[in-house]
Amino acid sequence: MRIATFNLENLFRRAKVLNLRDSEKTTKLLDKIRQLASLLDEPAYTAPLRAEVFNLSAELREYIDIRKDFGTLGSWRKDTHTERTGFRVSRQAKGRSSWSGQIVFRFEDFSDQQRMNTALVVNSVNADIFCAIEVEGMEALRVFNRSVAATSYSEYIAIDSPNDPRGIDIGCLTRYHISSLITHVFDFVPGTKRRIFSRDCLELAIDRDEDTRIHVLCNHFKSQMGAADESAAKRLEQARAVAAILDRYDLTKQYVVVMGDLNEDISSTFGSLHPLLQKNGLYPVVDPALPMNQRYTHYYEDAGAGRPKLTQLDYIFVSEALRHRITGYGFERRGIHGIDAVAAREGAEPITPFPTVTGPDLSASDHAALWVDLDL
């Protein structure tokens, strides 16, 4: 049996503002979006406020729209003096009580070739159970599975999570039978009304046959976007929550797999993944002691000073009952554009991208797929 995890990255419509290669620019734009939202939430709209809304929205027009469900607010207008187009709040709109609606992201569709390059990775890995990170939902999985995957999976699932504003979800495709599932999208941090998981911890029981059941926990932890310490603190909460879920299992006897994009390297000084590393009866498939240029699953194209280009963000952990049944593991990195040059520069094993991965906009993902083979 082969089990794999892969951040597909382009199996959904990505918000333009969240798809920029310059993370600092994204942060600044998101801050301006928050400022605009704050202005539109004011109970009274003054002339200076209307002018500020126009100026901010003109800067953000490429990335956002303002959806009006009912009431009076205004419309996008071009200023004849400055030639700028922004959102002009009408004089009839007196304040937030005048209308109902919200700021929405403008989305960016990915090309068919990117979808095909994603399929190259999925088909190359050829896993029996596949944890799919960053999918748009069941319909996206259905279409991908039917039209792109070389061998269609008999069953697949994705839970529509309300926790991520981009609408990205976690899915799982399998050649076996999904006998039960639990979603954790509504789990809260104890004592708060704050949801634990950025997307979900999708918990599945998958039956290969009458005698073999695999328990799979697919995860996508908090991204590294935003303040580093705050993001790491959220990942720590999520790792603790997954470890607590594992308390329901006998890891010495049951076949349990925790996998996904955990968005932090094990060697990070934040130590957000320690609850999983220190969990009795749970073991990472990839040895954390290996050099980074052997175990990496991701690289940062715009890595700043002191930030490593190569890092491991994607993981598979197995229970003690599965640990000695591992016959091998590996990475599929050929879907990453420019990985040949990066590998050479970082002293990693030579690698040649798929022939159709000819530019950054045609990458299957900026993540590698990680897989493990088990003798069951």
Residue pairs with C-beta under 8 A, 6 or more apart in sequence:
1 128
1 129
1 208
1 214
1 373
1 374
1 376
2 125
2 126
2 127
2 128
2 129
2 371
2 372
2 373
2 374
3 127
3 128
3 129
3 130
3 131
3 214
3 216
3 257
3 259
3 316
3 371
3 372
3 374
4 125
4 127
4 129
4 130
4 131
4 316
4 369
4 370
4 371
4 372
5 130
5 131
5 133
5 218
5 259
5 260
5 261
5 314
5 315
5 316
5 369
5 370
5 371
6 121
6 122
6 125
6 130
6 131
6 132
6 133
6 314
6 332
6 365
6 367
6 368
6 369
6 370
7 133
7 134
7 220
7 261
7 313
7 314
7 365
7 367
8 118
8 122
8 132
8 133
8 134
8 135
8 364
8 365
9 118
9 133
9 134
9 363
9 364
9 365
9 366
9 367
10 110
10 114
10 115
10 118
10 134
10 364
10 365
11 115
11 118
11 132
11 134
11 135
11 136
11 140
11 141
11 144
12 134
12 135
12 136
12 137
12 140
12 166
12 167
12 168
12 169
13 107
13 108
13 109
13 110
13 136
13 167
14 107
14 108
14 110
14 166
15 63
15 105
15 106
15 107
15 108
15 165
15 166
16 62
16 63
16 105
16 106
16 107
16 108
17 26
17 29
17 30
17 33
17 63
17 64
17 105
17 106
18 26
18 105
18 166
18 225
19 108
20 26
20 29
21 301
21 302
21 360
22 302
23 225
23 302
26 225
27 225
27 226
29 60
29 63
32 56
32 59
32 60
33 60
33 63
33 64
33 103
35 56
36 53
36 56
36 57
36 60
36 64
36 103
37 102
37 103
39 49
39 52
39 53
39 56
40 53
40 66
40 73
40 96
40 103
41 96
42 49
42 95
42 96
43 95
43 96
43 97
44 94
44 95
45 89
45 93
45 94
45 95
45 98
49 89
50 88
50 89
53 86
53 87
53 89
54 79
54 86
54 87
54 88
54 89
55 86
56 86
57 64
57 66
57 76
57 86
57 87
58 84
58 85
58 86
58 87
61 76
61 85
61 86
61 87
62 106
63 105
63 106
64 103
64 104
64 105
64 106
65 103
65 104
65 106
66 73
66 87
66 101
66 102
66 103
66 104
67 101
67 102
67 103
67 104
68 99
68 100
68 101
69 99
69 100
69 101
70 99
70 100
70 101
71 93
71 98
71 99
71 100
71 101
72 90
72 92
72 93
72 98
72 99
73 89
73 90
73 93
73 98
73 99
73 101
74 87
74 88
74 89
74 90
74 93
75 87
75 88
75 90
76 85
76 86
76 87
76 88
77 85
77 86
77 87
77 88
78 84
78 85
79 85
79 86
92 98
93 99
105 165
105 166
111 361
111 362
113 356
113 362
114 361
114 362
114 363
114 364
115 144
115 148
116 148
116 356
117 335
117 354
117 356
117 357
117 362
117 363
117 364
118 144
118 148
118 335
118 364
118 365
119 144
119 148
119 149
119 150
120 334
120 335
120 354
120 356
120 364
121 332
121 334
121 335
121 364
121 365
121 369
122 130
122 148
122 149
122 369
123 149
123 150
123 151
124 332
124 334
124 369
125 332
125 369
125 371
126 150
126 151
127 371
128 174
128 175
128 176
128 208
129 172
129 173
129 174
129 175
129 176
129 206
129 214
129 216
129 257
130 153
130 172
130 173
130 174
131 170
131 171
131 172
131 216
131 218
131 259
131 260
132 141
132 158
132 170
132 171
132 172
132 173
132 218
133 170
133 218
133 220
133 260
133 261
133 367
134 168
134 169
134 220
134 261
135 141
135 144
135 158
135 168
135 169
135 170
135 171
136 167
136 168
136 169
137 158
137 160
137 167
137 169
138 156
138 157
138 158
138 160
138 171
140 158
141 156
141 157
141 158
141 171
141 173
142 156
145 152
145 153
145 156
145 173
146 152
149 173
151 175
153 173
153 174
153 175
154 174
154 175
154 176
154 177
155 173
155 174
155 175
155 176
155 177
155 178
156 171
156 172
156 173
156 174
157 171
157 172
157 178
157 181
157 202
157 204
158 169
158 170
158 171
158 172
158 202
159 169
159 170
159 181
159 183
159 185
159 200
159 202
160 169
161 169
161 170
161 183
161 185
161 197
161 199
161 200
162 185
163 185
163 195
163 197
163 198
163 199
163 200
164 198
164 199
168 199
168 220
169 199
169 200
170 199
170 200
170 202
170 218
170 219
170 220
170 260
171 202
171 218
172 178
172 202
172 204
172 216
172 218
174 206
176 206
176 207
176 208
176 214
177 206
177 207
178 204
178 205
178 206
179 205
179 206
179 207
179 213
180 204
180 205
181 202
181 203
181 204
181 205
182 203
182 204
183 200
183 202
183 203
184 196
184 197
184 200
184 201
184 202
184 203
184 241
184 245
185 195
185 197
185 199
185 200
186 195
187 195
187 196
187 197
187 201
187 241
188 194
188 195
188 196
189 195
189 196
189 237
196 237
196 238
196 241
197 219
197 238
197 241
198 220
198 221
198 222
198 223
198 234
198 238
199 220
200 218
200 219
200 220
201 217
201 218
201 219
201 238
201 241
201 242
201 245
202 216
202 217
202 218
202 219
203 215
203 216
203 217
203 245
204 215
204 216
204 217
204 218
205 213
205 214
205 215
205 216
206 213
206 214
206 215
206 216
207 213
207 214
208 214
208 376
212 255
212 376
213 254
213 255
214 255
214 256
214 257
215 249
215 254
215 255
215 256
215 257
216 256
216 257
216 259
217 242
217 245
217 246
217 256
217 257
217 258
217 259
217 260
218 259
218 260
219 238
219 242
219 258
219 259
219 260
219 261
219 262
220 260
220 261
220 263
221 234
221 235
221 238
221 239
221 260
221 261
221 262
221 263
221 264
221 272
222 231
222 234
222 235
222 238
222 263
223 231
223 263
224 231
224 263
224 264
225 231
228 270
229 270
231 263
232 264
232 268
232 270
232 272
233 272
235 262
235 263
235 264
235 270
235 272
235 273
236 270
236 271
236 272
236 274
236 275
239 262
239 272
239 273
239 274
239 275
239 276
240 275
242 258
242 275
242 276
243 275
243 276
243 279
243 282
246 256
246 258
246 279
246 282
249 256
249 319
251 279
251 280
251 281
251 282
251 319
251 320
251 321
252 281
252 319
252 320
252 321
253 321
254 319
254 321
255 319
255 321
255 322
255 376
256 282
256 318
256 319
256 321
256 322
257 316
257 317
257 318
257 319
257 322
258 276
258 282
258 315
258 316
258 317
258 318
259 314
259 315
259 316
259 317
259 370
260 314
260 315
261 313
261 314
261 367
262 273
262 276
262 313
262 314
262 315
263 313
264 270
264 272
264 273
264 313
265 292
265 311
265 312
265 313
266 273
266 277
266 284
266 288
266 312
267 288
267 292
273 315
276 282
276 284
276 315
276 317
277 284
277 288
281 319
281 320
282 317
282 318
282 319
282 320
283 317
283 318
283 319
283 320
283 323
284 315
284 316
284 317
285 315
285 316
285 317
285 318
285 326
285 329
285 370
285 372
286 295
286 312
286 315
286 316
286 329
286 370
287 295
288 295
292 308
292 310
292 311
292 312
292 346
293 310
293 343
293 346
293 347
293 348
293 349
294 348
294 349
295 312
296 310
296 311
296 312
296 348
296 368
297 311
297 312
297 313
297 314
297 331
297 333
297 367
297 368
297 370
298 310
298 311
298 312
298 313
298 314
298 366
298 367
298 368
299 309
299 310
299 311
299 336
299 339
299 342
299 366
300 307
300 308
300 309
300 311
301 309
301 338
301 360
301 366
303 309
309 342
309 345
309 346
310 342
310 346
310 348
313 367
314 367
314 368
314 369
314 370
315 370
316 329
316 370
316 371
316 372
318 326
318 372
318 374
322 374
325 374
325 375
325 376
326 372
326 373
326 374
326 375
327 373
327 374
327 375
328 372
328 373
329 370
329 371
329 372
329 373
330 370
330 371
331 368
331 369
331 370
331 371
332 368
332 369
332 371
333 339
333 343
333 351
333 368
334 351
334 352
334 353
334 354
334 357
335 353
335 354
335 357
335 363
335 364
335 365
335 368
335 369
336 353
336 357
336 363
336 364
336 365
336 366
336 367
336 368
337 353
337 357
337 358
337 359
337 360
337 362
337 363
338 353
338 360
339 351
339 353
340 350
340 351
340 352
340 353
342 348
343 349
343 350
343 351
344 350
354 364
356 362
357 363
357 364
